[in-house]
């Protein structure tokens, strides 16, 4: 059976109504990738385009075997389109970019150079954006600042699609809603090494932008859910329990104050009705929040245990078992070779074999400084 061709780079490009830029982008991409001299593929994702983009992509795919086209049944959005491209990509390095020519393919070698330095994700930074200040640049700055603070990943530009990933980092990340902006934050949780490089931001030449000011609210909500997932997905009770204990403690305090002023001080500091209502409300709220925490804890355990998802991520595994087996094998071969002159005699009367101490056995020692590296890569995300 012929082995499948090894692909070094996969370029993932979501396309939605980009008939004016698709052909130009393909030509430029092909020139850049051929100059690298490594096997590559270009994966276009047609995200339910209603213009001539599907026909253009079909012509490109028929003319070039390095091009693959994934057609979605309708417009699902950028995050699902990117996820479809990541699942279809076969390269060791996956580079994602937009299809509107606002990302320059000539900068791809710079991303690859950073990956070769040992990074797992290289993110583009549009240091000089050409978009309008009020509706695009200002909300983007606020969102990027908030994402950097909450996620702990010091990037200047989370929103750009122009990023390069190692395959084992991106293939198992859960992407829902519009979480493609938070890929660095999600990957940082698993210990990915992340950096960024400045990239140019040419103005849009064809079509119109698919984004507006309204997406700022969706980004903020996604930011909250991502923060919760990163910090409390395996321990939700720590989050809900904190607020539950605060509410319960406040209820106990108001109840104690009510009891003190009625039974001991016999002086009205605050209305009894107010204290009674506050005590009941706080105690009930505390109990409800604690119940939500317990329910979330059970759901979290069910999620991880039913799907056999690990709560950790390994980079490498070093084991001495391989070396022990190798030592025994080499020791056995040494005994045979050392006794080759008397092989027939020893075989005839094995009970007369001279006892040989462990120190006398010829053995090839394997240095502990030469460990076997095993990278654990789960394929469940591609299923």
N, C-alpha and C positions, 0 to 999 in steps of 0.2 A: 504494500500500500504506500502510495506517495505521501510523504509528510507534508503538512500544510506549511505554506511559506511563512517564515518568521517576519513579523511586522514590527518595526522599531517605533514608528510614530503614527498616531491616529489624530487627525484634525477633525474635531466635531464642530459643525456649523449649523445652528438652528436657523431656519428660513421661514419667514411669514410675510408674503406679499413683497418680495424683494426682486421683482423681475428686472429692474433697472441695474442692479448691482451684482447679481448672481454670476453671470458669465465673466465679468471683469475680475471678481474675486477668485473664481476658479483658475483663471489664467495666471494671476499673480501668485496664488498659492502653489500651483504646479511648478512655476519657475523656482520659487524658493525651496521647495521640498526636493526637487531634482538636484539642486545645487548642493544639498547636504550629502548626497550619495548614500543614503540609507533607505531601506524598504519603508514605504509609508502607505497610508490610505487616507482618503478624505471622505468623511461621513457627513452627508447633508441630511438634515431632518426637516422634511416638509411638514410644518405645523399647521396643516389645514389651509394652505394658501388658496385664495380665490382668484388670483391673477394668472399670468402665464408662467409663474415660477415652476409649477410641476412639470410643464412641458420642457422648459429649459433644462431642468435637472435631469429629466429623462434622456434628452439628447446628449448631455455631458456624460452620463453614466454609460450610454451605449458606445461612446467614442473612447472612453478611458476606463480600463479595468481597475485602476487604482481608486476609482470613485464608487461609493456605495450610497444609495438613497433610501432612507427610511421614511415612509409616508404615513402620517397619522390620519385617523379617520376624520378628525375635526381639529379645531384650534384648541389645544389643551393649555397653552401657556408656555412660558420660557423654561420653567423648572421641569415639567414633565418632558418637554422636548429635549432638554439637555440630558435628563436621565435616560431617555430612549437612546440617545447617541452614546452615552457612556456604556450602556448595556451592549450595544452593537459593536463598539470599538474593540479591536483585537490587538492594538499596539501596546508596547511596554510603557510608552509615554503617551499621555492623552492631553492634547492641547485644545481648549475650547475658545471660540471667538464668535463674535456676531457676524451676520451676513450683510450688514449695511455699509461696509467699507469704512467704518469708523475705527477699525482696528487694522493696523498695517501688518500684513504677513511678513514683511522684511524684518520685523523684530522677533520673529520666532527663534532664530539662532541664539538670541540673547537669553531667552527663556531656557533653552536647552543647555547653555553654558552654566547657568545657575543650578540646574538639576544635576549636572555632572559634578558640581562642587559638593554634593551630598544632601541637598534640600529635597524635600518630598513634594512641596507645592511652591510654585513661583507665581505670584499674583501681579498683574499689571497695575500701575498707579498712574492715572490720568492727571498728572501734576498741573497741566495747563489745559483745562477743559474749554471747549468752544461753545458750550450750551448757554442758554439764557441764565442770568444770575438768579432771578427771583424764583422761577418755577423749577429749575433743575439744580443749579450749583449750591444755593443756600440750603435747601432741604437735604441735599446729598451730604453736605458738610456736617450738618447736625446729626443725621443718621449714622454716618461713618464714625463720628466722635462717640456717639452712644454705643455703637456696636463694639468699638475698640475697648471702651471702659468696661462694659458688661461681660464681654467674652475673654478679656485679657490677652487678645491678639493685637499687637500694635501695628495694624495696617492703616494706611491712609485712604484706601479705596476698596471697600468691600463689594460695591455694586457692579464693577466691571466684569464682564464675562471672560475677558482675555486672561486666561490662567493656564498653567501647565501643571499636570499632576502625574505622579507615578501611579500605574494601574492599580497596585494593591492598596493604595490609599483611597482612591475614589470609588472603587467598584462596590463597596459594601455600605456606603454612607446612605442613610435614609433621607430621601428628598421628597418633601411634600409642600403643597402650597406654593410659596415663592422662596423656598429655602436655599436656592442656588447662591444667593448673596452670602449665606452663612456657612458655606462649605469650609472656608479656613477655620472658623470657630468649631465646627463639628469635627474636623480633622485634628485640630489641636487637642481635643479631648483624648484622642487615641495616641497622642505623642508625636504627631507629624511635625517635621521641621519645615517652617514656613518663612519665606522672604518675599520681598516685592522689588520690582524694578520700574523705573519711570518709562512710560510709553506715550507715544503721541496720540492725539485725539482729533483726527481730521474731521472737518464738518461733513454732515450728511449731504451726499450728492443726489440721491434719488429717494423718492417716497417721503414719508413723514414719520416722525417718532411715534412709537407705540406707548410711550410713557407720559404721564402727566403728574400734576401735583397731588392727585388723589391717591397715588400709590404710597405716599408718605405714611398714611395711616395704616395701610396693610403691612408696610415694613416694620412699623412700631409694634404691631400685634405679633408679627412673626418673631421679632426680637425678644419679646417677653416669653413666648413659647419656647424659643431656642434656649434662652437663659435657664428656664425651668428644666428643660430636658437635659442640658449639660450638667447642671448641678444636682438635680434631684431625681433623675429618672430611675436610679437604683435605690433611692432612700426618700420617697415622697413624704413619709411621716415626719422627717426632720423639718420639712417646710411647714406642713399643716399643723404639726404638733406645737411648733413655736407660737403660732397665732392662737391655737386652741388653749394653750396654757395661759397666755396673756389674758384672754377673755375670761377664762375660768377664775384666774387670780383676781381680776378686777371685780367679778361677781362676788367672790368671797369677801373682798374688801368692802364693797357697798353693803352687803348683808351684815357684816360685822358692825359697820357704822350704824345701820338701822337698829341692830340689837343693842348697841351701846347707848344710843340716845333714848331708846324706849325703856330699857330695863335698868340702866345704871345712871346715866346723867340726868335723865328725865327732862332734858332740854332739847328743843327742836332746832337742830342746826340746818337741816334740809327737810323738805316735805317728805313725810313718810311714804306717801303714794309714789313720789319720784324715786326714792330709794328702793321701794319694793319693785317697781317696774324695772329699774335698772338692774337689780339683782337677778330677777327672773330672766330678763333678756340676755344678760351677759352669760349666765350659767347655761342657758339653752344654746346660745351661739358657740360657747366653748365646747359643749358636748357635740354639736353638729359638726364643727370643724374637725374635732378629733375623729369623728366617725368617717368624714371624708378622707382624712389621712389614712385611717385603717383600710378603707376601701381601695384607695390608691396604692397602698402597700401590697394588697392582695393582687391587684391588677398588674402591678409591676413584676411581682414574682411569677405570676401566670405568664406574662409576656416573655420573660427571659427563659423560664423553665420549659414552657410548651414548645418554643421554637429553638430551644437549646442554644440561645444566644449567650456568648460569654460576656461577663461584666468587666473584662479586661482585654487588652490588645497586646500581643507579643511582637517584638521586633525580630529577635533571633532566639534559638534554643541551643544551648551547648550541653552535650551529653558525653559521658565517658564510656557508655556501654559499647559504642562502636570500637573504641580503642582497646577495651578489654578483650572483645572478641578477636580483634586483629592480633593482639599479643598472643592469645592462646593458639591461634592459627599459625602464626610464625613460629612459636615455640614447638608446636607439633612437627612442622616441616623441618626445623633444625634438628630434632631428635632423629627423624628418619634419615636425613642427610648425614648426620654424624655417625650413624650406625650402619651406613650402606654397605660397608665392607663385611659385616657379619649378619647381613639381613636374613640369609637363609637359616643360619644357626639360631638366631633369635626367634625366627618364626616357628622353627621346629620345637623349641622349648621356651616358650615365653616366660615360664616361671623363673628361669635363670637370668632374666634381665637384671643387670646391676641397678641398684637404686641410685637415683640421681637427684641431688638436691636442687632447690629452686635456683640457687646462685649459679649452678653449673650448667643449667639449661641455656643453650644459645637462644637469645631473644633480641629482636629488634625493638628497641624502646621508642615509643612515639612521644614526642615532647608535648607537654601540657600547653605550650604556647602556640600550638597549631590545632586549635579546636575545629570541629566540624560545625559549620553554620547551617542551620535549618530555618528557613523563613516559612512561617505559618501563614498561609493565604486561604481564606475561606471563599468558596465559590457559591455560597448560598445566595449572594446578592445578584447573581446572574441568572438564577433560575426563573 
